[in-house]
Amino acid sequence: MSLEKNSKLYFYFFFIFYLIVGLWIYQDFGVGIEEHFQRKNGFYWLNYIFSFSDFENFKLLINTKYQEILSSNPDLPDSVFFNFYGVVFDLPLAFIETFFEIKSSKVYFELRHLINFLIFFVSSIFFYKILQNRYFDQKFALIGLAFFIFTPRIFGDSFHNNKDILFLSLLTIAIYYLFKLIDKFNYSNLFLFCLFAAFATSTRIMGIYLPILLISFYFLEYLSNKKNLKSFLSDSFKVVFLFIIFLYLHYPYMWNLNILEFKNWFESFFYYMDLRILFNGDYYNIKYLPRSYLPTWIFISTPIYVLILFIFGFFILIRRFFLRTLRIKNNLSLTNDFWSSKSEMKDLFILISFFSFFCYAIFLNVAMLSGWRHFYFLHVFIIYIFIFALKYFYLNFRNKISMKKIIYINLIVIISLVYELYKYHPYQSLYFNNLINEKYVKKFQVDSPSLSRSDALRFVAQDSQSKKIYIANTSWTPLHNGKDMLIEEDKKKFVFVGQEVELAEYIYTNNIYKSDEKFNKRYKIPSNFEKIVEYKKDNFEIYSIFKKKIN
Amino acid sequence: MRIFIYKTLVIIVAIFFLYQLTIGYTIHSFQKKLYSSFDKESAEKIKNKIREEIKSGLKKDRILNVEDAILIKKFFEKVNSEIKNLE
């Protein structure tokens, strides 16, 4: 049986396998550092939306839940200030939690993980379709799909990162409809593109670039006489109009904006905390990180094979764009433009998208923390360019290397990635590639999403015989929220004493600090404590637990 | 018109990179140093360092060598006499 004939079969097999694995493991992940805040935002918006309705009992339930969150987590960021998050994902989840009267924190956080996974699962189908649309080749689309899903940090985050992976998912779906719109401008494609671009924008403001870049491309088409002025203006107007309508309809943040205060509209999106993080052995303010921050993180946490082909593909695309730009003359012909076909136009769209965001992160002092998770959406561009390089390589060297060989090479890499996923489970989000060794990893923050706290608390609950367990935390990330992934019986046992280690029987640390621990005594473990757990993955430490010595 | 717009775009992009790789780079390095060094935690770090140095100095038999001690003594005496002469 040939590979060509069975591609569809492999496609279905792949997705069923992926779905089963996802459903099997979604309960294994700890609660992410931002999930409590996002849940709070969901209830904030649900409360707001239902304030316009007459469902008094339901309103009371929502308000009770919201007040409960406020009192149990007073340190969470203010939802009134950060009211631009949470409409697409957190609000429906808050509704489900209230409607089905889910009381167990473990259940509602697991539900969030499940839904997040399912959204990413759907977006991976759209990524497959993007590659199909561009390359008309199921084999390359399948290879791209496997790397899109099995890149360890993305795989891990697809369960617990309800913001960055959600944005990646929505962006992927929007790009698919954008490609369809490039192929054929009709109302169905326009409608779906604007809808998903609006969803992406309300998830992360960066999504606003989608209609802007599309209109810029229409303008370039107009300049090249591929569009006349009337069609350029009418198409652009339709895109802007539908995008704004969809954004306005589902994004309550827009409802309160004053049209005369346009300059204040985006102000809150650029707020940043006055925090310092460890990067490459030094502590930096998150707003003024070294310019190497994003490239370094991408280099050390993306599979090397993907990196090599991505860099290769990136330079091929830049070279093509550069040569086409040099060749442009005033006379109008099909090849006398930035692109010579719709496929090239799509490639250029991806190249410009990646390059603009990459330069934005490097040059414009963007506040970043927790690795490069704020820029995980670049993953869709990275894998697209990776497949572009693979296809280019195949087309130029097909006399020397057959398709079968390419498939086998990629299959070996995919199997090794699946092994990495297995090895790191459930800490795939903390993956580092082989460009960095155990000693060098210590120069970076590892468990910045604070995933390990639930596991650590689970271990302490089993280790201790006491009915009340006093536990301290000598790292910067909050520990007490980790209890929400425990069963109710275990949750009640814990008394969190913060950094007052003298009151504690156990001390937890995931080695995330706000400043150099060598100079800060509050992170020091007292000598009357002994290390009972040093949890490692791939030889680097994720968390440790210390227990008071018995005199 | 078409070529003019393309050239304008290329010039804008070139100016952006030229600025970022020269003046922008210098400004960024300065900002990075300033904001990463002079925050509350770093001030605390410096204070702790001074405290530790004073503590370790107190443990020694002598903090200053004889020549420095004479020099500082003379300096203080001079300053003291000048202040007194003002009255």
HADDOCK unambig.tbl for C-alpha pairs under 7 A between the chains (distance, minus, plus):
assign (segid A and resid 223 and name CA) (segid B and resid 2 and name CA) 5.68 0.50 0.50
assign (segid A and resid 283 and name CA) (segid B and resid 36 and name CA) 6.92 0.50 0.50
assign (segid A and resid 284 and name CA) (segid B and resid 36 and name CA) 4.84 0.50 0.50
assign (segid A and resid 285 and name CA) (segid B and resid 35 and name CA) 6.07 0.50 0.50
assign (segid A and resid 285 and name CA) (segid B and resid 36 and name CA) 5.00 0.50 0.50
assign (segid A and resid 288 and name CA) (segid B and resid 31 and name CA) 6.56 0.50 0.50
assign (segid A and resid 288 and name CA) (segid B and resid 32 and name CA) 4.78 0.50 0.50
assign (segid A and resid 288 and name CA) (segid B and resid 35 and name CA) 6.95 0.50 0.50
assign (segid A and resid 289 and name CA) (segid B and resid 32 and name CA) 6.39 0.50 0.50
assign (segid A and resid 330 and name CA) (segid B and resid 3 and name CA) 6.35 0.50 0.50
assign (segid A and resid 363 and name CA) (segid B and resid 20 and name CA) 6.63 0.50 0.50
assign (segid A and resid 515 and name CA) (segid B and resid 41 and name CA) 6.58 0.50 0.50
assign (segid A and resid 519 and name CA) (segid B and resid 45 and name CA) 5.96 0.50 0.50
